[in-house]
Amino acid sequence: IGLQLQFSESAVDLKHLSFGLFYKLLVAPALVLLVAFLFKLRGTTPQIAIFEAAMPSLVTGSILADKYNLNPQLANLMVGAGILLAFFSTAAWWKIMQLIM
């Protein structure tokens, strides 16, 4: 993945990349948090579910995108950028969970 990252053409995919990362790192864990609140779930199990939802996309999706030629450059860029951004987003979600739950 690291060898396949090319930032020169990433401006074309910036809209798709930002949407994918926004959904994966912010919207998905927020939806899991909402479900936890709706069902009044407390404790370790909902915290783990929220934290897992906040994890970035990993290599499997990138491998499938490469195998079936489904914009592998975008998939690799999403994995690479997602891992870097997840250091900050997962820390933020951890603080949010500590404050709320």
Secondary structure, DSSP 8 states (H G I E B T S, - for coil): -GGG--STTTTTTHHHHHHHHHIIIIIHHHHHHHHHHHTT--SHHHHHHHHHHTS---HHHHHHHHHTTS-HHHHHHHHHHHHHHHHHHHHHHHHHHHHH-
